[in-house]
Amino acid sequence: QVQLEESGGGLVQAGGSLTLSCAASVRTASRYAMGWFRQAPGKEREFVADISWSGGRTYYADSVKGRFTISRDNAKNTVYLQMNSLKPEDTAVYYCAAGTVVGGTRIAREYEYAYWGRGTQVTVSS
């Protein structure tokens, strides 16, 4: 069982930056691909980015490509999402997930990720 806890959300003005962190409870989480998803009010949860277990491959949704960067530090059992040039449409609850998918190759589906955090709110004001 892998427990995930997100942090780093908050309120930021458009054009600003935030870095989200996701800490895993067990060291074996380093063997999993890690992903970030988000859910805006009234919308379905959507893929944002994910990263392979080694960190060697990453993949981004078109909506965040060039603005967000996913990374991981397996020694700290932590994955990060650096978010720059934030837009009001980035407002959502951001979820961290861990799974046995390859990661970093395509848009992943929710069902491919077995473990989920509770989410952290990101609000971007215009």
N, C-alpha and C positions, 0 to 999 in steps of 0.2 A: 504494500500500500504506500502510495506517495501522496503526501500532503503538500499543498502549494499555498503560499501566501503572498499576495501582491501588496505593493506599497508604492508611494510616490505620486499618486494622483492628486488632483487639486484643481484650482481655478486659475486660469491664465488668459491673458489677452491674446487676441489674434496676432500671429506673427511670433509669438513667444515659444518657449521650449519647456519640455518636461522630460524627466527620465523615470520610467517605471522599472521597478525591480520585482523579481519573483524568486522567493527562496523556497527550495525544496527541503523536505524533512529528512530525506535519506540520501546517502552518498550514491546509491545505485541509480539515482535520478540522472546521473551523468551518462547513463547508457541510453537514455530516451531522447528522442527529438522533442524540442520544446516549441510551443507556439503561442502567439498572442491573437486573441479574437476580441471583437467588441460588439456591443449591442446598444444602439441608440434607442431613445424612447419611441415606441410604436413600430419598431423594425425588428427583423430577425437578426440573430447573432451572425456576424460575418468574420471571415478570415482576415487577419491583418498581415501577419508575417510568421514564418517559422524558421527553425535552424536545426541542422542535423546534430547528432549527439556529439560529434567531434568539433562542431563549430565551423567546419569547412565549407558548408553549403548553406545558403540562405535564400529565401524566396519571399517576395512581397506582393501584396495586392497592388493593382495599378494605382489606386487612389492614394497610396502612401509612398509609392516608390520615389526615391530621391529626397524624401523628407524624413523618413523614419529609418532607424538602424537597429537591427536585432543583434545581440551578442550574448555570449555566455562565458561564465567562469566556472569550470567544473570543479576546481579546487574549493570554491565557495558554495557549490551547489546552487548557483544563482544565474538567472537569465535576465537580461535587460532589454528595454525598448527605449531608445533615445528618440524623442519626437521633436523635430524642429519645424519652423514655419507653420505652426498650428493654425487650423482654420476652424470656424464655428461648426462646420460639418464633421469635425473630428470628435465633437462632444458625444460621449458614450461611457458606458461601463466597460472597462477593459479587463479581460480575463486571461489568465495564464493557464496553459495546458501542457500536459506531458503525455507522450504516447510512443508506441513502437513503430510508427510510420518512419519512412526513410528520412523525411524532413528536408526542406531546402530545395525541393525539385518542382513543386507545383502547388496550386491552391489546395489546401487540405480541407477535408470535411470534418465536421464536429465529431462524428461517430468514430473517426480514426484516432481521436485523442481520448484516453481512458480516464485521465485524472485532471481535475479542474480546481482552480482556486475560486474564492468567493467574489473576486472582482474588486476593482478600484475605480472610483468615479473620476473622469476627466471632463472638465467643463471649460470650453473656450468661448470667451465673450468677444463680441464684435466691436 
